[in-house]
């Protein structure tokens, strides 16, 4: 592997599809043997046949609330069909129980999931790692509770929305990124207007009825229940030029732009003061996988934290290694 150097080019979004090995070893082997550039272009049929899909799931869930609409308990079991190969099935099975209650305060929770091998096509990382499947189950239960209790569906969500300082079912206290109450408040006017419009339409009768849906979801950026190491460095050359060496590969999230801006802001310099190297395996530190918004959230250098000198002519951001729920 010491003879292999990877310098990535700009590419489109992954949505989970780039986390599995697909064309990469084939292209590398062909280029190595032929000693010339190689590319592979899949047809639509080939792409569908060779790539992983979202996990089909069977979910059984129960939810309770008191007479005032405050959630009291949630229980869920789920089987996720990961197909003939594991792919990211174990990660899906780990991530779903953490997120299954949704962004709400629920004091008593018991969730359990399994990734199950079958003789069907493999399922993998796909836009949410199983969380959308769990959200459909949970949000449906919330609608059912609201109906039984005679509470508006917006109101029951606003009453239970998790907020700053609240504790998640896994024990994490949310000191930031808990904006659901403000989000619900922002849509309240539009929600009321749509509800009134639907009621007026339905009062006329007829074959077509109108309805209004509301649902909430949360999703944690970064690795699940494991560390999220973050390393990058800035070097200073003899002629005084700065180079920002960033191992985070940007596949459309904008991390290359954001991280350079944060580095420049931390040093009080314009972005034009830096040369920029992205993802060169000979020059940059390992940044882990690029998925969702992980690179920006886990590698961002806090403005309030000054850089630390880690060797002659280099600068590194403070190491962040949070345990993600």
N, C-alpha and C positions, 0 to 999 in steps of 0.2 A: 504493500500500500504506500510505502514511502516514495515509490516512483510515480504515483498518481497524483496529479494536481487538478483540482476542479475550480474553474472560474465561471460562475453562472452568468447567464444573460437574462435580460428582462423576459418574464413570461407571465401568462395570465393567471387568474385566480385558481386556487386548488379546490376549495370547498370540501376538503377531506381527501380528494382523489389523488393528491400528490404525496400522501403519507405512505402509501403502499409502493413497493417496488414494482414497476411495470416495464416500461421501455428502457430504463436507464442501463441495466447491465447488457442488454442487447446492443444498444448504441455504442457503449464503451468497448465491448468485445470486437464489434465490427470495425470501429475506428482504429483500434490497436492492431488488428490484423491487416487492414487495408492501408494503413498509414495515410489516411485522408479523411476529411470531414464526412460525417454520416448523419442522416436524419431518417426518422420514421414518421410516416403520416398514416394514422389509422383512418379507415372509413368509419362511418357512423356505426355500422354493424359490428365491426371489429372492436370499436371502443366500448360498446355496450356489452360485448361478450367477454372482454378481458378485464374490465374494471369492477370494483366492488360497488355494492348498492347499500341503501339504508336497511337497517335491521328490521325485518318483520318481527312483531312482538305480540305477546299475549299478556295483558296486564289485568290484574284483579286488584281493585283499590276500594277502600272505605274511608269516609271522612265524617267527623262529627262536629257539632257546634252547640253552644248553649242557646237559650231562648232569645238572647240579645243579638245573636249572630256571630259571636266570637268563636273562632275555631278552637277546638279542644284536643282533637287527636286525628292522626292520619296513619293509615296502614296500607302498604302496597307490596305485592309480589309480582314479579315479572320475568318471563322467559324471552330471551332475545335470540333469534335464529341467526347464528353467525356463519352458517353454511359449512362447506367442506374444510375450510381453513380458518384459523383463528383470526388472522388479520388484526384488527383493533377491537375485536369482540370483548376481551377482558377489560379494556379501558371503558367501553360502553357500559358493561355491567357494573363497573366501579363508579362511574359518573352518575348514572341514573338515580341511585338511592340518595345521593347527596342533594340532587336538585328536585326530587319528585314532589315535594310539598309546594313547590313554587315559591315566589317571593313574599311569603306570608309568615306571620307569627303563629307557630303551632307548637304548643308545649309538649305534646306527647306524640312521638313518631316511631314507627317500626317499618323499615323498608328492606326488602331483600330482592336481589335480581340474579339471574344466571345467564351466561352466554352459552348457548347449547349448539353443539356440532350436529349437523344434519348432512344429507346427501344433496343439498341444494347449492346454488351458486354462493360464493362467499360474500358476506356483508362486511363492511369496514367503516372507516371514518367517513361520515356523510353529514355535513351541515348540522352539527348539534350533538353528535355522539349519543344518540338515544334520548336526549332530553326532550325534543319535540314530542316523541311518542308519549312520554310520561306527562308532559304538559297537557296534552289532549285529554288524558284520563282525569287529571286533577281539576282542570278548569270545568270539565263537564260535571264533576261532583259538586263544585262550588255553585254552578247554576242550579243544580237540583236542590242544594241546601237553601239557596235564596228563595226558590219557589215554595218550598215546604214551610219556610219561616215567614213568608210574606214580606221579604226584604228585597229592595231593588238590587240588581246584580252589580251595578257600580258601587252602591253603598256598602255591600258586604265585602267587596274587595278593598275599598278605602279603609274600612274599619280594621281590617286585618293586615294591611300592607306593612311590610317590614321597613324599619326606619333606622336612621343612624343610632348606634348604641344598642340595637337589638341583637339577640343571639340567635344564630341559625340552629337547626336541629343537630348539626354536627359539632356545635359548641363554639363556632367562630363568631366573634363580636364584630359587627360591621361598623367600622369607624369612617368609612367612605363608600362611595358607589352604592348608595341606598336611596335612590331618587324616585321610588315608585309612588309615594304619596304626592309628590309634586307633579309627577307625570299624570296621575289620575285627576288631580285638580285641573291640570291644563286642558284635558279633554272633556271635562264635565259639561261645558256649555254645548259643545258639538253633540255629545251623547244625548243630552236632554232634547235638543232640537230634532235629532233623528228619531228618538222615541216618540215625540209628539207627531212627527210626520208619518211614522209608521202607523200609529194609532188612528190618525185621521183617515189614512188610506184604508185600513182594515174595517173602519166603521161603515164604509160605503158598501161592504160586501163584495161579491165577485169571486172569480175563480183564482185570482192571484192575490196572495197575502204577502205582506212585507214584515221583516223582522230586523232586529238590531243585535249584533253580537259584540261582546266585550270579553277580552281575555288578557292575561298577564303572564309573563315568562321571565325567568332569569337564567343567566349562563355565566359561569366563572371562567375567566380567561386564564390560561396556563395549564400546567399538568395537574392531574387530580391526585390528591393525597400523597404528594411527593414534592421534592424540592424543585424550584425553578431558578437554577443558577443563571447569573447574568454577568457576562464579561465582555468588555470592549476596551480598546486602548487608543490613545492619541500619542503619536510620536513627533518629536521635534528634530528636524534635520540640521546639519551644520550650517546651511544657508538660511536658517530661521523659518523654514516652511513647516507648517503643521499638516499631519496626515491623520485622518480619522479612519481607523481600521475596525470595521464592523462586520461580524460574522453572520448577522441576521439577513437571510435572503428575503427580499421583498417580492411577493407574488401578487401584488395589487393592494395590500393593506396600507401602503404609504409609509411603512416603517423607515425606509431610507431617508425620506424627507424629514419625518418627525424626529428621528434620533439625531440627525445632523443639526437640526434646529435646537434641540435640547442641549447638545454638546456645546454649540456656539454660545447659547445663552448662559450656560454654566461658567464659561470662561470670559464672558463679556466681549465676544468677538463676532463679527459678521460671518455668515456661512461661507462667504467667498474667501475667507482666510484659510480654508481647509482644502487639501486634496482628500479625495474620498475613495476608499477601497471597500468593496462589499463582497463578502462570501468567498474570498480567495483562500483556499485551504492551506496554502503555504504561508500566508501572511496574517490571517485573522484567527482569533480564538474560536473554539467551538461554541456556537450559540444555541445548540439544540434545534429542535424541529420548528418550522414555521407553520403555524396553524391558527386559524381564527385571528384574534388580535394579540396573540401571546407575545410576539416579539416587541411590540410597542409597550405593552403593559408591564412586562417583566424585565425589560432592558432599559427602560427610561431612567435617566439620571435625575434625581430630585434636584430642583433648582436650589433648594435650601442647603444641599449637602455639597461642600466643596470637594474638589478632586483630591485624590491621595496619590502622592508620588510612590511608585512601585519599582523604580529602577531608573538608571541614568537615561534621560531623554525620553521618558515615557510617562503617560498619565492614564489612570484607570478610574472608572466610576466606582463608587462604593459597592461592594458585593451585596447583592440582595438574594436571599435564599429562603423566602417565606414558605411555610407549609400550607399548601392550598387545600381547602376542603373540597 
